[in-house]
Amino acid sequence: MRILVDTNILLSAMWFKNSRVAKALLYVASNHELILCDRNVAEMREVIKRKTPDILADAEVFLAELSYELIPSVEKAEKLIRDPKDQPILNAAIVAEVDVILTGDKDFLSLDLHLPMPMTIAQFFEYEGVEL
């Protein structure tokens, strides 16, 4: 499965290295095709620079060691989302034929989509039949 990981998941995995979120990210990277959108990566860097600049170097190492496909954001809307900042990410997921968007963002989670299907980590692992 092709799984796009949203910024909030990336940030949680960086800030809480032994958390369920961090384990979930590593599970996805090991068992599926991990997809990151360039907009998510840029947003992650921006938030880390603003909130915890002391871990920026660690974040860069983390990204360098993580196996993923980087897709470009897409401005042309396929399906509308409430938050305009999320629109290019949703568009990119649709164009890149992503199966799942792993997120905690209510704007994604409230969408009635089947492909890509927005899911929380808990929903994803229930769907996978895996416990972490």
N, CA, C and O atoms as a GROMACS GRO file, in nm:
protein
  528
    1MET      N    1   0.083  -0.118   0.000
    1MET     CA    2   0.000   0.000   0.000
    1MET      C    3   0.088   0.124   0.000
    1MET      O    4   0.196   0.126   0.060
    2ARG      N    5   0.040   0.227  -0.068
    2ARG     CA    6   0.110   0.357  -0.071
    2ARG      C    7   0.047   0.445   0.038
    2ARG      O    8  -0.073   0.475   0.034
    3ILE      N    9   0.129   0.486   0.134
    3ILE     CA   10   0.077   0.558   0.250
    3ILE      C   11   0.150   0.692   0.264
    3ILE      O   12   0.271   0.697   0.286
    4LEU      N   13   0.072   0.800   0.252
    4LEU     CA   14   0.126   0.934   0.273
    4LEU      C   15   0.113   0.968   0.421
    4LEU      O   16   0.005   0.956   0.479
    5VAL      N   17   0.222   1.012   0.480
    5VAL     CA   18   0.224   1.049   0.621
    5VAL      C   19   0.219   1.202   0.630
    5VAL      O   20   0.300   1.272   0.570
    6ASP      N   21   0.122   1.251   0.707
    6ASP     CA   22   0.101   1.394   0.721
    6ASP      C   23   0.202   1.454   0.819
    6ASP      O   24   0.268   1.382   0.895
    7THR      N   25   0.213   1.586   0.816
    7THR     CA   26   0.311   1.658   0.897
    7THR      C   27   0.297   1.628   1.046
    7THR      O   28   0.397   1.610   1.115
    8ASN      N   29   0.173   1.622   1.096
    8ASN     CA   30   0.156   1.600   1.240
    8ASN      C   31   0.212   1.466   1.284
    8ASN      O   32   0.258   1.452   1.398
    9ILE      N   33   0.209   1.367   1.198
    9ILE     CA   34   0.267   1.236   1.230
    9ILE      C   35   0.419   1.245   1.230
    9ILE      O   36   0.484   1.193   1.320
   10LEU      N   37   0.476   1.313   1.130
   10LEU     CA   38   0.621   1.331   1.124
   10LEU      C   39   0.672   1.404   1.249
   10LEU      O   40   0.771   1.363   1.309
   11LEU      N   41   0.604   1.512   1.286
   11LEU     CA   42   0.647   1.590   1.402
   11LEU      C   43   0.637   1.508   1.530
   11LEU      O   44   0.728   1.510   1.613
   12SER      N   45   0.528   1.438   1.548
   12SER     CA   46   0.512   1.356   1.668
   12SER      C   47   0.620   1.249   1.676
   12SER      O   48   0.673   1.222   1.784
   13ALA      N   49   0.652   1.189   1.564
   13ALA     CA   50   0.757   1.086   1.562
   13ALA      C   51   0.893   1.146   1.598
   13ALA      O   52   0.974   1.082   1.664
   14MET      N   53   0.918   1.270   1.554
   14MET     CA   54   1.044   1.337   1.586
   14MET      C   55   1.051   1.376   1.734
   14MET      O   56   1.154   1.356   1.798
   15TRP      N   57   0.944   1.430   1.786
   15TRP     CA   58   0.944   1.480   1.923
   15TRP      C   59   0.933   1.370   2.027
   15TRP      O   60   0.985   1.383   2.138
   16PHE      N   61   0.865   1.261   1.992
   16PHE     CA   62   0.841   1.152   2.087
   16PHE      C   63   0.891   1.021   2.026
   16PHE      O   64   0.812   0.941   1.975
   17LYS      N   65   1.021   1.001   2.030
   17LYS     CA   66   1.088   0.893   1.958
   17LYS      C   67   1.045   0.751   1.999
   17LYS      O   68   1.058   0.658   1.919
   18ASN      N   69   0.996   0.734   2.120
   18ASN     CA   70   0.953   0.601   2.165
   18ASN      C   71   0.802   0.587   2.168
   18ASN      O   72   0.748   0.494   2.228
   19SER      N   73   0.733   0.679   2.102
   19SER     CA   74   0.587   0.680   2.105
   19SER      C   75   0.528   0.580   2.006
   19SER      O   76   0.597   0.524   1.920
   20ARG      N   77   0.399   0.559   2.021
   20ARG     CA   78   0.323   0.475   1.927
   20ARG      C   79   0.331   0.534   1.786
   20ARG      O   80   0.337   0.460   1.687
   21VAL      N   81   0.330   0.667   1.776
   21VAL     CA   82   0.338   0.734   1.646
   21VAL      C   83   0.471   0.704   1.579
   21VAL      O   84   0.475   0.673   1.459
   22ALA      N   85   0.581   0.712   1.654
   22ALA     CA   86   0.714   0.682   1.597
   22ALA      C   87   0.721   0.537   1.551
   22ALA      O   88   0.773   0.507   1.443
   23LYS      N   89   0.668   0.446   1.633
   23LYS     CA   90   0.666   0.304   1.595
   23LYS      C   91   0.580   0.282   1.471
   23LYS      O   92   0.613   0.200   1.385
   24ALA      N   93   0.470   0.356   1.462
   24ALA     CA   94   0.382   0.344   1.345
   24ALA      C   95   0.454   0.390   1.218
   24ALA      O   96   0.443   0.325   1.114
   25LEU      N   97   0.526   0.500   1.227
   25LEU     CA   98   0.598   0.550   1.111
   25LEU      C   99   0.702   0.447   1.064
   25LEU      O  100   0.714   0.423   0.944
   26LEU      N  101   0.774   0.388   1.157
   26LEU     CA  102   0.873   0.286   1.121
   26LEU      C  103   0.805   0.161   1.064
   26LEU      O  104   0.858   0.098   0.973
   27TYR      N  105   0.688   0.125   1.118
   27TYR     CA  106   0.613   0.012   1.065
   27TYR      C  107   0.574   0.038   0.920
   27TYR      O  108   0.591  -0.049   0.834
   28VAL      N  109   0.522   0.156   0.893
   28VAL     CA  110   0.481   0.190   0.757
   28VAL      C  111   0.601   0.185   0.664
   28VAL      O  112   0.593   0.129   0.555
   29ALA      N  113   0.712   0.244   0.706
   29ALA     CA  114   0.833   0.247   0.622
   29ALA      C  115   0.885   0.106   0.593
   29ALA      O  116   0.942   0.082   0.487
   30SER      N  117   0.866   0.015   0.686
   30SER     CA  118   0.916  -0.123   0.669
   30SER      C  119   0.820  -0.214   0.593
   30SER      O  120   0.864  -0.310   0.530
   31ASN      N  121   0.691  -0.184   0.598
   31ASN     CA  122   0.592  -0.278   0.544
   31ASN      C  123   0.510  -0.225   0.427
   31ASN      O  124   0.434  -0.301   0.365
   32HIS      N  125   0.524  -0.098   0.396
   32HIS     CA  126   0.447  -0.037   0.288
   32HIS      C  127   0.535   0.064   0.214
   32HIS      O  128   0.652   0.081   0.248
   33GLU      N  129   0.478   0.128   0.114
   33GLU     CA  130   0.549   0.236   0.046
   33GLU      C  131   0.518   0.367   0.118
   33GLU      O  132   0.407   0.419   0.110
   34LEU      N  133   0.617   0.419   0.189
   34LEU     CA  134   0.602   0.544   0.261
   34LEU      C  135   0.614   0.659   0.162
   34LEU      O  136   0.710   0.666   0.086
   35ILE      N  137   0.517   0.747   0.164
   35ILE     CA  138   0.514   0.863   0.074
   35ILE      C  139   0.515   0.989   0.160
   35ILE      O  140   0.440   1.000   0.256
   36LEU      N  141   0.600   1.084   0.123
   36LEU     CA  142   0.601   1.216   0.185
   36LEU      C  143   0.582   1.319   0.076
   36LEU      O  144   0.636   1.305  -0.034
   37CYS      N  145   0.505   1.420   0.105
   37CYS     CA  146   0.485   1.531   0.013
   37CYS      C  147   0.587   1.640   0.048
   37CYS      O  148   0.613   1.665   0.166
   38ASP      N  149   0.643   1.703  -0.054
   38ASP     CA  150   0.742   1.808  -0.027
   38ASP      C  151   0.687   1.917   0.064
   38ASP      O  152   0.762   1.977   0.142
   39ARG      N  153   0.558   1.944   0.056
   39ARG     CA  154   0.495   2.045   0.142
   39ARG      C  155   0.498   2.001   0.288
   39ARG      O  156   0.521   2.084   0.377
   40ASN      N  157   0.475   1.871   0.314
   40ASN     CA  158   0.480   1.819   0.452
   40ASN      C  159   0.622   1.830   0.509
   40ASN      O  160   0.640   1.869   0.625
   41VAL      N  161   0.720   1.796   0.428
   41VAL     CA  162   0.859   1.802   0.474
   41VAL      C  163   0.899   1.947   0.504
   41VAL      O  164   0.963   1.973   0.606
   42ALA      N  165   0.861   2.039   0.417
   42ALA     CA  166   0.892   2.181   0.440
   42ALA      C  167   0.822   2.232   0.566
   42ALA      O  168   0.881   2.305   0.646
   43GLU      N  169   0.697   2.193   0.584
   43GLU     CA  170   0.622   2.235   0.702
   43GLU      C  171   0.685   2.177   0.829
   43GLU      O  172   0.693   2.245   0.931
   44MET      N  173   0.729   2.051   0.823
   44MET     CA  174   0.794   1.990   0.938
   44MET      C  175   0.919   2.068   0.976
   44MET      O  176   0.940   2.099   1.094
   45ARG      N  177   1.001   2.101   0.878
   45ARG     CA  178   1.123   2.178   0.905
   45ARG      C  179   1.090   2.315   0.965
   45ARG      O  180   1.156   2.359   1.060
   46GLU      N  181   0.991   2.380   0.910
   46GLU     CA  182   0.951   2.512   0.958
   46GLU      C  183   0.905   2.507   1.104
   46GLU      O  184   0.945   2.592   1.184
   47VAL      N  185   0.823   2.409   1.139
   47VAL     CA  186   0.774   2.397   1.276
   47VAL      C  187   0.888   2.363   1.372
   47VAL      O  188   0.894   2.418   1.481
   48ILE      N  189   0.977   2.274   1.332
   48ILE     CA  190   1.090   2.238   1.418
   48ILE      C  191   1.180   2.360   1.439
   48ILE      O  192   1.223   2.386   1.552
   49LYS      N  193   1.208   2.435   1.333
   49LYS     CA  194   1.291   2.556   1.347
   49LYS      C  195   1.228   2.654   1.446
   49LYS      O  196   1.299   2.719   1.524
   50ARG      N  197   1.098   2.664   1.444
   50ARG     CA  198   1.027   2.758   1.530
   50ARG      C  199   1.015   2.709   1.674
   50ARG      O  200   1.033   2.786   1.768
   51LYS      N  201   0.984   2.580   1.692
   51LYS     CA  202   0.952   2.530   1.826
   51LYS      C  203   1.068   2.460   1.896
   51LYS      O  204   1.086   2.477   2.017
   52THR      N  205   1.146   2.382   1.821
   52THR     CA  206   1.256   2.306   1.882
   52THR      C  207   1.378   2.306   1.789
   52THR      O  208   1.416   2.201   1.737
   53PRO      N  209   1.438   2.424   1.768
   53PRO     CA  210   1.549   2.433   1.671
   53PRO      C  211   1.669   2.345   1.705
   53PRO      O  212   1.749   2.312   1.618
   54ASP      N  213   1.682   2.308   1.831
   54ASP     CA  214   1.794   2.224   1.872
   54ASP      C  215   1.789   2.083   1.814
   54ASP      O  216   1.890   2.013   1.814
   55ILE      N  217   1.673   2.039   1.765
   55ILE     CA  218   1.665   1.904   1.707
   55ILE      C  219   1.659   1.905   1.553
   55ILE      O  220   1.635   1.802   1.491
   56LEU      N  221   1.680   2.022   1.493
   56LEU     CA  222   1.673   2.030   1.346
   56LEU      C  223   1.774   1.936   1.279
   56LEU      O  224   1.741   1.869   1.181
   57ALA      N  225   1.896   1.931   1.330
   57ALA     CA  226   1.996   1.841   1.272
   57ALA      C  227   1.952   1.696   1.284
   57ALA      O  228   1.970   1.617   1.190
   58ASP      N  229   1.893   1.660   1.398
   58ASP     CA  230   1.841   1.523   1.415
   58ASP      C  231   1.729   1.494   1.316
   58ASP      O  232   1.720   1.383   1.263
   59ALA      N  233   1.645   1.594   1.291
   59ALA     CA  234   1.536   1.576   1.194
   59ALA      C  235   1.590   1.551   1.055
   59ALA      O  236   1.536   1.469   0.981
   60GLU      N  237   1.696   1.621   1.019
   60GLU     CA  238   1.757   1.601   0.886
   60GLU      C  239   1.817   1.461   0.874
   60GLU      O  240   1.806   1.398   0.769
   61VAL      N  241   1.881   1.414   0.980
   61VAL     CA  242   1.937   1.277   0.980
   61VAL      C  243   1.823   1.177   0.969
   61VAL      O  244   1.831   1.080   0.894
   62PHE      N  245   1.717   1.200   1.045
   62PHE     CA  246   1.599   1.113   1.042
   62PHE      C  247   1.544   1.101   0.900
   62PHE      O  248   1.518   0.991   0.852
   63LEU      N  249   1.528   1.216   0.834
   63LEU     CA  250   1.476   1.215   0.696
   63LEU      C  251   1.572   1.146   0.601
   63LEU      O  252   1.530   1.075   0.510
   64ALA      N  253   1.702   1.166   0.621
   64ALA     CA  254   1.803   1.106   0.532
   64ALA      C  255   1.805   0.954   0.546
   64ALA      O  256   1.833   0.883   0.449
   65GLU      N  257   1.777   0.905   0.665
   65GLU     CA  258   1.783   0.760   0.689
   65GLU      C  259   1.651   0.688   0.662
   65GLU      O  260   1.648   0.566   0.651
   66LEU      N  261   1.544   0.764   0.651
   66LEU     CA  262   1.411   0.706   0.628
   66LEU      C  263   1.394   0.678   0.480
   66LEU      O  264   1.428   0.761   0.395
   67SER      N  265   1.340   0.562   0.448
   67SER     CA  266   1.316   0.525   0.309
   67SER      C  267   1.175   0.570   0.270
   67SER      O  268   1.076   0.522   0.326
   68TYR      N  269   1.166   0.662   0.172
   68TYR     CA  270   1.036   0.712   0.130
   68TYR      C  271   1.043   0.767  -0.012
   68TYR      O  272   1.151   0.794  -0.065
   69GLU      N  273   0.926   0.782  -0.071
   69GLU     CA  274   0.914   0.848  -0.201
   69GLU      C  275   0.866   0.990  -0.175
   69GLU      O  276   0.766   1.011  -0.106
   70LEU      N  277   0.936   1.088  -0.228
   70LEU     CA  278   0.897   1.228  -0.211
   70LEU      C  279   0.818   1.271  -0.334
   70LEU      O  280   0.865   1.262  -0.447
   71ILE      N  281   0.696   1.317  -0.310
   71ILE     CA  282   0.611   1.362  -0.420
   71ILE      C  283   0.593   1.514  -0.411
   71ILE      O  284   0.592   1.570  -0.302
   72PRO      N  285   0.579   1.580  -0.525
   72PRO     CA  286   0.559   1.725  -0.524
   72PRO      C  287   0.414   1.760  -0.491
   72PRO      O  288   0.322   1.687  -0.525
   73SER      N  289   0.397   1.874  -0.425
   73SER     CA  290   0.262   1.923  -0.400
   73SER      C  291   0.200   1.962  -0.533
   73SER      O  292   0.271   1.995  -0.628
   74VAL      N  293   0.068   1.959  -0.539
   74VAL     CA  294  -0.005   1.987  -0.662
   74VAL      C  295  -0.110   2.093  -0.632
   74VAL      O  296  -0.189   2.077  -0.538
   75GLU      N  297  -0.113   2.200  -0.709
   75GLU     CA  298  -0.204   2.311  -0.682
   75GLU      C  299  -0.345   2.286  -0.736
   75GLU      O  300  -0.442   2.336  -0.678
   76LYS      N  301  -0.358   2.211  -0.846
   76LYS     CA  302  -0.490   2.189  -0.907
   76LYS      C  303  -0.576   2.098  -0.819
   76LYS      O  304  -0.537   1.985  -0.790
   77ALA      N  305  -0.691   2.147  -0.777
   77ALA     CA  306  -0.778   2.074  -0.685
   77ALA      C  307  -0.853   1.961  -0.755
   77ALA      O  308  -0.915   1.981  -0.859
   78GLU      N  309  -0.847   1.843  -0.695
   78GLU     CA  310  -0.925   1.728  -0.739
   78GLU      C  311  -1.048   1.712  -0.650
   78GLU      O  312  -1.158   1.684  -0.698
   79LYS      N  313  -1.026   1.731  -0.521
   79LYS     CA  314  -1.132   1.722  -0.419
   79LYS      C  315  -1.101   1.831  -0.318
   79LYS      O  316  -0.987   1.843  -0.273
   80LEU      N  317  -1.200   1.912  -0.282
   80LEU     CA  318  -1.176   2.026  -0.195
   80LEU      C  319  -1.168   1.985  -0.048
   80LEU      O  320  -1.238   1.895  -0.003
   81ILE      N  321  -1.080   2.056   0.026
   81ILE     CA  322  -1.063   2.037   0.169
   81ILE      C  323  -1.076   2.174   0.234
   81ILE      O  324  -1.041   2.275   0.174
   82ARG      N  325  -1.125   2.178   0.358
   82ARG     CA  326  -1.152   2.305   0.425
   82ARG      C  327  -1.029   2.394   0.440
   82ARG      O  328  -1.035   2.513   0.410
   83ASP      N  329  -0.917   2.339   0.485
   83ASP     CA  330  -0.797   2.417   0.510
   83ASP      C  331  -0.718   2.433   0.379
   83ASP      O  332  -0.670   2.334   0.324
   84PRO      N  333  -0.704   2.556   0.328
   84PRO     CA  334  -0.634   2.576   0.201
   84PRO      C  335  -0.488   2.530   0.204
   84PRO      O  336  -0.432   2.496   0.100
   85LYS      N  337  -0.424   2.528   0.323
   85LYS     CA  338  -0.286   2.480   0.333
   85LYS      C  339  -0.276   2.331   0.305
   85LYS      O  340  -0.172   2.282   0.262
   86ASP      N  341  -0.386   2.258   0.330
   86ASP     CA  342  -0.386   2.113   0.307
   86ASP      C  343  -0.420   2.076   0.163
   86ASP      O  344  -0.395   1.963   0.121
   87GLN      N  345  -0.476   2.169   0.088
   87GLN     CA  346  -0.522   2.138  -0.048
   87GLN      C  347  -0.411   2.082  -0.138
   87GLN      O  348  -0.434   1.979  -0.203
   88PRO      N  349  -0.291   2.144  -0.146
   88PRO     CA  350  -0.187   2.087  -0.233
   88PRO      C  351  -0.141   1.947  -0.191
   88PRO      O  352  -0.098   1.868  -0.274
   89ILE      N  353  -0.150   1.918  -0.061
   89ILE     CA  354  -0.111   1.786  -0.011
   89ILE      C  355  -0.216   1.683  -0.052
   89ILE      O  356  -0.181   1.574  -0.098
   90LEU      N  357  -0.342   1.716  -0.035
   90LEU     CA  358  -0.449   1.626  -0.078
   90LEU      C  359  -0.441   1.603  -0.229
   90LEU      O  360  -0.452   1.490  -0.275
   91ASN      N  361  -0.421   1.710  -0.304
   91ASN     CA  362  -0.410   1.697  -0.449
   91ASN      C  363  -0.295   1.605  -0.487
   91ASN      O  364  -0.308   1.520  -0.575
   92ALA      N  365  -0.181   1.623  -0.420
   92ALA     CA  366  -0.064   1.539  -0.449
   92ALA      C  367  -0.093   1.393  -0.420
   92ALA      O  368  -0.054   1.305  -0.497
   93ALA      N  369  -0.163   1.367  -0.309
   93ALA     CA  370  -0.197   1.228  -0.273
   93ALA      C  371  -0.287   1.165  -0.378
   93ALA      O  372  -0.271   1.047  -0.411
   94ILE      N  373  -0.381   1.242  -0.431
   94ILE     CA  374  -0.471   1.190  -0.534
   94ILE      C  375  -0.394   1.163  -0.663
   94ILE      O  376  -0.407   1.056  -0.722
   95VAL      N  377  -0.313   1.258  -0.705
   95VAL     CA  378  -0.236   1.244  -0.830
   95VAL      C  379  -0.136   1.128  -0.820
   95VAL      O  380  -0.114   1.056  -0.918
   96ALA      N  381  -0.075   1.111  -0.702
   96ALA     CA  382   0.026   1.006  -0.684
   96ALA      C  383  -0.037   0.870  -0.652
   96ALA      O  384   0.034   0.773  -0.625
   97GLU      N  385  -0.169   0.863  -0.655
   97GLU     CA  386  -0.242   0.739  -0.632
   97GLU      C  387  -0.207   0.675  -0.497
   97GLU      O  388  -0.180   0.556  -0.488
   98VAL      N  389  -0.209   0.759  -0.394
   98VAL     CA  390  -0.186   0.713  -0.257
   98VAL      C  391  -0.310   0.639  -0.209
   98VAL      O  392  -0.423   0.678  -0.240
   99ASP      N  393  -0.290   0.532  -0.134
   99ASP     CA  394  -0.401   0.454  -0.081
   99ASP      C  395  -0.454   0.510   0.052
   99ASP      O  396  -0.575   0.514   0.074
  100VAL      N  397  -0.362   0.554   0.139
  100VAL     CA  398  -0.398   0.599   0.273
  100VAL      C  399  -0.322   0.727   0.306
  100VAL      O  400  -0.204   0.740   0.273
  101ILE      N  401  -0.392   0.821   0.370
  101ILE     CA  402  -0.325   0.937   0.429
  101ILE      C  403  -0.330   0.914   0.579
  101ILE      O  404  -0.438   0.914   0.640
  102LEU      N  405  -0.215   0.895   0.639
  102LEU     CA  406  -0.206   0.873   0.782
  102LEU      C  407  -0.192   1.009   0.849
  102LEU      O  408  -0.093   1.079   0.828
  103THR      N  409  -0.292   1.046   0.931
  103THR     CA  410  -0.298   1.182   0.984
  103THR      C  411  -0.376   1.190   1.114
  103THR      O  412  -0.450   1.098   1.150
  104GLY      N  413  -0.358   1.299   1.182
  104GLY     CA  414  -0.441   1.333   1.296
  104GLY      C  415  -0.522   1.458   1.268
  104GLY      O  416  -0.593   1.508   1.356
  105ASP      N  417  -0.512   1.510   1.147
  105ASP     CA  418  -0.575   1.635   1.106
  105ASP      C  419  -0.724   1.612   1.077
  105ASP      O  420  -0.760   1.534   0.990
  106LYS      N  421  -0.808   1.682   1.153
  106LYS     CA  422  -0.954   1.664   1.138
  106LYS      C  423  -1.004   1.704   1.000
  106LYS      O  424  -1.105   1.652   0.953
  107ASP      N  425  -0.935   1.798   0.934
  107ASP     CA  426  -0.978   1.836   0.800
  107ASP      C  427  -0.964   1.720   0.703
  107ASP      O  428  -1.052   1.700   0.619
  108PHE      N  429  -0.857   1.644   0.713
  108PHE     CA  430  -0.843   1.524   0.630
  108PHE      C  431  -0.941   1.416   0.674
  108PHE      O  432  -1.007   1.353   0.591
  109LEU      N  433  -0.949   1.395   0.805
  109LEU     CA  434  -1.030   1.285   0.858
  109LEU      C  435  -1.179   1.303   0.833
  109LEU      O  436  -1.254   1.206   0.829
  110SER      N  437  -1.223   1.427   0.815
  110SER     CA  438  -1.366   1.452   0.791
  110SER      C  439  -1.405   1.434   0.644
  110SER      O  440  -1.524   1.437   0.611
  111LEU      N  441  -1.307   1.417   0.556
  111LEU     CA  442  -1.337   1.398   0.414
  111LEU      C  443  -1.399   1.261   0.390
  111LEU      O  444  -1.361   1.163   0.454
  112ASP      N  445  -1.493   1.255   0.300
  112ASP     CA  446  -1.553   1.129   0.260
  112ASP      C  447  -1.479   1.078   0.137
  112ASP      O  448  -1.525   1.093   0.024
  113LEU      N  449  -1.362   1.019   0.162
  113LEU     CA  450  -1.278   0.969   0.053
  113LEU      C  451  -1.252   0.820   0.072
  113LEU      O  452  -1.238   0.771   0.184
  114HIS      N  453  -1.245   0.749  -0.040
  114HIS     CA  454  -1.209   0.608  -0.036
  114HIS      C  455  -1.067   0.589  -0.085
  114HIS      O  456  -0.997   0.497  -0.040
  115LEU      N  457  -1.023   0.672  -0.177
  115LEU     CA  458  -0.884   0.673  -0.224
  115LEU      C  459  -0.843   0.817  -0.250
  115LEU      O  460  -0.900   0.881  -0.338
  116PRO      N  461  -0.748   0.868  -0.179
  116PRO     CA  462  -0.685   0.807  -0.063
  116PRO      C  463  -0.777   0.811   0.058
  116PRO      O  464  -0.858   0.903   0.073
  117MET      N  465  -0.764   0.712   0.144
  117MET     CA  466  -0.849   0.703   0.262
  117MET      C  467  -0.774   0.765   0.381
  117MET      O  468  -0.670   0.713   0.422
  118PRO      N  469  -0.826   0.876   0.435
  118PRO     CA  470  -0.763   0.935   0.554
  118PRO      C  471  -0.789   0.848   0.677
  118PRO      O  472  -0.902   0.804   0.700
  119MET      N  473  -0.683   0.822   0.755
  119MET     CA  474  -0.695   0.738   0.874
  119MET      C  475  -0.605   0.792   0.984
  119MET      O  476  -0.499   0.848   0.959
  120THR      N  477  -0.651   0.772   1.108
  120THR     CA  478  -0.564   0.795   1.223
  120THR      C  479  -0.473   0.673   1.236
  120THR      O  480  -0.493   0.571   1.169
  121ILE      N  481  -0.375   0.684   1.321
  121ILE     CA  482  -0.288   0.568   1.346
  121ILE      C  483  -0.369   0.452   1.402
  121ILE      O  484  -0.351   0.338   1.359
  122ALA      N  485  -0.458   0.480   1.496
  122ALA     CA  486  -0.541   0.374   1.555
  122ALA      C  487  -0.626   0.305   1.448
  122ALA      O  488  -0.634   0.183   1.445
  123GLN      N  489  -0.689   0.382   1.360
  123GLN     CA  490  -0.771   0.325   1.254
  123GLN      C  491  -0.686   0.241   1.159
  123GLN      O  492  -0.728   0.134   1.115
  124PHE      N  493  -0.566   0.290   1.127
  124PHE     CA  494  -0.478   0.219   1.035
  124PHE      C  495  -0.439   0.083   1.092
  124PHE      O  496  -0.444  -0.018   1.022
  125PHE      N  497  -0.400   0.081   1.220
  125PHE     CA  498  -0.357  -0.047   1.277
  125PHE      C  499  -0.473  -0.142   1.300
  125PHE      O  500  -0.454  -0.263   1.298
  126GLU      N  501  -0.590  -0.089   1.323
  126GLU     CA  502  -0.708  -0.175   1.329
  126GLU      C  503  -0.733  -0.236   1.192
  126GLU      O  504  -0.760  -0.356   1.180
  127TYR      N  505  -0.723  -0.153   1.087
  127TYR     CA  506  -0.739  -0.198   0.949
  127TYR      C  507  -0.634  -0.304   0.914
  127TYR      O  508  -0.664  -0.402   0.846
  128GLU      N  509  -0.511  -0.283   0.960
  128GLU     CA  510  -0.401  -0.377   0.932
  128GLU      C  511  -0.409  -0.502   1.019
  128GLU      O  512  -0.351  -0.605   0.985
  129GLY      N  513  -0.482  -0.493   1.130
  129GLY     CA  514  -0.486  -0.605   1.224
  129GLY      C  515  -0.356  -0.621   1.302
  129GLY      O  516  -0.315  -0.732   1.336
  130VAL      N  517  -0.291  -0.506   1.328
  130VAL     CA  518  -0.162  -0.505   1.398
  130VAL      C  519  -0.176  -0.426   1.526
  130VAL      O  520  -0.243  -0.323   1.531
  131GLU      N  521  -0.111  -0.475   1.632
  131GLU     CA  522  -0.105  -0.401   1.758
  131GLU      C  523   0.036  -0.356   1.783
  131GLU      O  524   0.131  -0.432   1.768
  132LEU      N  525   0.050  -0.229   1.822
  132LEU     CA  526   0.183  -0.178   1.858
  132LEU      C  527   0.185  -0.142   2.004
  132LEU      O  528   0.287  -0.096   2.055
   0.00000   0.00000   0.00000
